[in-house]
Amino acid sequence: MRMQVSKVYRVSLDGSSSDSSVFELSGNLSEWLFSVGFWRSFNLRHGTMFDQFEEDEADTKTVSAVATAFANLIRSIEAKQPETIQFVYRHLSDGTTISATVEKAELLTEIRSMHDFLVHAVEMKSTLTFAL
């Protein structure tokens, strides 16, 4: 079963997306974020509705909060996670699960890149669309 890739992109003033301002999260990172409850926790703390297989627009204040949450996530992974991380990313109707494995270094590299993309968007006072 294929993992869900997510995209985060800048919305221009006329409402169209800007292809030069797209960040693509790998299937591993996207699925892992949902598996560990990152978005559920963020939604509860910030009153947002980021959900898998949905698109949600975020203003600069929300993007800044997501960037801060990613910075905290980076520190947490550096301090606690083993070198290889296994997680369940699908629960099938027959009760079985599908798992994936990702290397800690790979996860950190991608999360840092996402964090940098978000920080730049905040500096540019951009509205972003999260297609998770």
N, C-alpha and C positions, 0 to 999 in steps of 0.2 A: 504494500500500500504506500502510495506516494505521500510525502510530508507536504504540508501546506507552507508555501513560501509567502512571506508578507512584504508589502512595500509601503514606504512612507514617502510622501512627495509634497512639495511645496505647491500651494495654490496661488496663482497670480491674481492680481487685482480684478481681472475680467472673469475670474472663476475657472479658468482652464488650468490644467496641470502643466508644470514646466518640466520637460524631459531631462533637463540638465540638473535638476534638483530632486533626484530620486535615490532613495536608499533602499536596497533590497536585503531583507533578512533571509538568511538561508532557512530551509525547512527545519534543520536541526535547531537553530536558535528560536525560530518562531514557535515551533511545537514545544520546546523546552520551557519557554516563558509561560505558556499556558499550563503545562504539566506541573510546574512548581507553584502555580497560583499567582504569578507576578501581576498579571492584568486584573484578576479578581480582587487582589489586595489593593492595587492602585485605585480601582473603581470605588471600592468601599471608602477609602480615605479621601478621595477627591470628588466624589459624586459624578463620576464619568461613566460611560457605557462602552468602553473598548471591549469588543467581543470578537471571537474567532469567526472567520468567514463574513465579516461585516466591514464596512467603511465608516470611519468616524472622523469628523473634522475637529481640529484642536487649535485654539487661539494661542497666542504667545505665552500667556500665563500657564496654560495647561502643558504646553510643550516644555516650558521651564521646569514644571513639576515632574514631568516624565524624565527629563535629563537628570534631575536630582535623584530620582528613584534608580536610574541606571547607574549613577555614580555610587550609590549605596550598594547596589547589587554587585558591582565590581569589587568593592571592598569585602563583601560577604563571601564571594567566590574565592577570592585570593586567600582568605583566612580559613575557610572551612571545607571546601570541596576537595575530594580526592582527584588524582591526576586524570582518571577516566570516570566519566559520569554516565550512568545508565538511567533511563527514565521511560515511563510508559506514556505513549502518545496517542493511543487509540484503545478504546474498549469496544469490543465487538458484541453483537446481539447475542451470541452464544456464550458470553461470559469470558471469553479469552481476551487477552491483551496483546498489543503489539508494542515492543520496546525498541529503543534506539540507544546507541552509545555515542558519546562525543568526548573529545579530549578537552580537558580544562583549558589548555593554552589556546586552542581553536575558538572555544566559546568566549574567552576573555578578549581575544583579538577582535572578534566581531562585535561584542558588546561595547568595547572602547570606540570602535569606528562609529557605531550607532550613536553613542554618547556625543562624540565630536560633531556628528551631523546635526543632532538636536541643539547643541550649544550654538553652533553657527546659525541655525534657524532662529534661535532666540535673539542673537545679536542683530540679525537682519529684520527682526520683528515680523517674522513670517507666520502665516497660518499653514498648518500641515494637515494632510489627510493621511490617516492610518488605515491601510487596507490589510487587515490582519486575517 
